[in-house]
Structure formats: C-alpha cells, structure tokens
Amino acid sequence: LLQGLDVRLREETQMPAHRAESPLTCVAVGSGRSLEEFEAIHRSNKNKQRNHNSRRRTR
C-alpha cells in the first residue's frame, strides 16, 4: 500500500481518513455491499443522467 496516503487524503480533502487494519478485507466487504445495493446505485445513476440530459436540452 501507499505509505502516508491516509494523511495526504485527510490534508487534501479536510475529511477524516484512516488506514484499515486489513485493506483486502475492506475491499471485499465494500464490494459485497456495493453488489447488495447495486439496484439502488443503478437507479441513482440513471436519475442523475436523466437530470443532466434534461438540463442540457433546456439550454
């Protein structure tokens, strides 16, 4: 992993960031959660795209 990435992210974004004890486990768990929420994420992205396209047409 990249040394000091958590510090850099925290400084650049002014948001909390920390290194996980087990990064690979975090990736696996996060990926699993994303798959569980895939439909909601997909709907959200479709709505964002639809809103973006409708704004472009009204200009």
MIDOSE-1310 file (N, C-alpha, C; in nm, 2 decimals, decimal comma, always signed):
residues 59
llqg	+0,08/-0,12/+0,00/+0,00/+0,00/+0,00/+0,09/+0,12/+0,00; +0,03/+0,24/-0,03/+0,10/+0,36/-0,04/+0,11/+0,42/+0,10; +0,24/+0,44/+0,14/+0,26/+0,50/+0,28/+0,22/+0,64/+0,28; +0,14/+0,67/+0,39/+0,10/+0,81/+0,41/-0,02/+0,86/+0,33
ldvr	-0,08/+0,76/+0,26/-0,20/+0,80/+0,18/-0,31/+0,86/+0,26; -0,33/+0,80/+0,38/-0,44/+0,84/+0,47/-0,41/+0,99/+0,51; -0,29/+1,02/+0,54/-0,26/+1,16/+0,59/-0,28/+1,25/+0,47; -0,23/+1,22/+0,35/-0,25/+1,30/+0,23/-0,40/+1,33/+0,20
lree	-0,48/+1,22/+0,21/-0,62/+1,24/+0,18/-0,68/+1,33/+0,28; -0,65/+1,31/+0,41/-0,70/+1,39/+0,52/-0,67/+1,54/+0,50; -0,54/+1,56/+0,46/-0,50/+1,70/+0,44/-0,56/+1,77/+0,32; -0,57/+1,69/+0,21/-0,62/+1,75/+0,09/-0,77/+1,77/+0,09
tqmp	-0,84/+1,68/+0,15/-0,99/+1,69/+0,15/-1,05/+1,75/+0,27; -0,97/+1,76/+0,38/-1,02/+1,81/+0,51/-1,13/+1,72/+0,56; -1,12/+1,59/+0,53/-1,22/+1,49/+0,57/-1,14/+1,38/+0,64; -1,21/+1,31/+0,74/-1,14/+1,21/+0,81/-1,10/+1,09/+0,72
ahra	-0,99/+1,04/+0,74/-0,94/+0,92/+0,66/-0,85/+0,84/+0,75; -0,86/+0,71/+0,74/-0,77/+0,63/+0,82/-0,74/+0,50/+0,74; -0,63/+0,43/+0,78/-0,59/+0,31/+0,71/-0,66/+0,19/+0,79; -0,71/+0,10/+0,71/-0,78/-0,01/+0,77/-0,68/-0,12/+0,81
espl	-0,71/-0,19/+0,91/-0,62/-0,30/+0,96/-0,60/-0,40/+0,85; -0,71/-0,43/+0,78/-0,70/-0,53/+0,68/-0,76/-0,48/+0,55; -0,68/-0,41/+0,47/-0,73/-0,34/+0,34/-0,80/-0,44/+0,25; -0,75/-0,56/+0,23/-0,81/-0,65/+0,14/-0,95/-0,69/+0,19
tcva	-0,96/-0,71/+0,32/-1,10/-0,74/+0,37/-1,19/-0,62/+0,35; -1,14/-0,50/+0,36/-1,23/-0,39/+0,34/-1,27/-0,38/+0,20; -1,19/-0,41/+0,10/-1,22/-0,41/-0,04/-1,33/-0,52/-0,06; -1,31/-0,64/-0,01/-1,41/-0,74/-0,03/-1,54/-0,71/+0,03
vgsg	-1,54/-0,66/+0,16/-1,67/-0,62/+0,22/-1,74/-0,51/+0,15; -1,66/-0,40/+0,11/-1,72/-0,29/+0,03/-1,77/-0,33/-0,10; -1,70/-0,42/-0,17/-1,75/-0,47/-0,30/-1,88/-0,55/-0,28; -1,89/-0,63/-0,17/-2,01/-0,71/-0,14/-2,12/-0,62/-0,11
rsle	-2,10/-0,51/-0,04/-2,21/-0,41/-0,01/-2,25/-0,34/-0,13; -2,16/-0,31/-0,22/-2,20/-0,24/-0,34/-2,29/-0,34/-0,43; -2,25/-0,46/-0,43/-2,34/-0,56/-0,51/-2,47/-0,57/-0,45; -2,48/-0,57/-0,31/-2,61/-0,58/-0,25/-2,70/-0,45/-0,28
efea	-2,63/-0,34/-0,30/-2,70/-0,22/-0,32/-2,70/-0,18/-0,47; -2,67/-0,27/-0,56/-2,65/-0,24/-0,70/-2,77/-0,18/-0,76; -2,89/-0,23/-0,73/-3,01/-0,17/-0,79/-3,03/-0,03/-0,75; -3,01/+0,00/-0,63/-3,03/+0,14/-0,58/-2,92/+0,23/-0,64
ihrs	-2,80/+0,19/-0,65/-2,69/+0,27/-0,72/-2,73/+0,29/-0,86; -2,77/+0,18/-0,93/-2,81/+0,19/-1,07/-2,92/+0,29/-1,09; -3,02/+0,29/-1,01/-3,13/+0,38/-1,02/-3,09/+0,52/-1,00; -3,00/+0,54/-0,90/-2,95/+0,67/-0,87/-2,87/+0,73/-0,99
nknk	-2,79/+0,65/-1,05/-2,71/+0,69/-1,16/-2,79/+0,72/-1,28; -2,90/+0,64/-1,30/-2,99/+0,67/-1,41/-3,06/+0,81/-1,39; -3,11/+0,83/-1,27/-3,17/+0,96/-1,24/-3,08/+1,08/-1,26; -2,95/+1,06/-1,22/-2,85/+1,17/-1,24/-2,83/+1,20/-1,38
qrnh	-2,82/+1,09/-1,46/-2,80/+1,10/-1,61/-2,92/+1,17/-1,67; -3,04/+1,12/-1,63/-3,17/+1,18/-1,69/-3,18/+1,33/-1,65; -3,15/+1,37/-1,53/-3,15/+1,51/-1,49/-3,05/+1,59/-1,57; -2,93/+1,53/-1,59/-2,82/+1,60/-1,66/-2,87/+1,62/-1,81
nsrr	-2,92/+1,52/-1,87/-2,97/+1,53/-2,01/-3,08/+1,63/-2,02; -3,17/+1,63/-1,93/-3,29/+1,73/-1,94/-3,24/+1,87/-1,92; -3,14/+1,89/-1,84/-3,08/+2,03/-1,83/-3,01/+2,07/-1,96; -2,95/+1,98/-2,02/-2,88/+2,01/-2,15/-2,98/+2,05/-2,26
rtr	-3,10/+1,99/-2,26/-3,20/+2,02/-2,36/-3,26/+2,15/-2,34; -3,27/+2,20/-2,22/-3,34/+2,33/-2,19/-3,25/+2,45/-2,22; -3,13/+2,43/-2,24/-3,04/+2,54/-2,26/-3,04/+2,59/-2,40
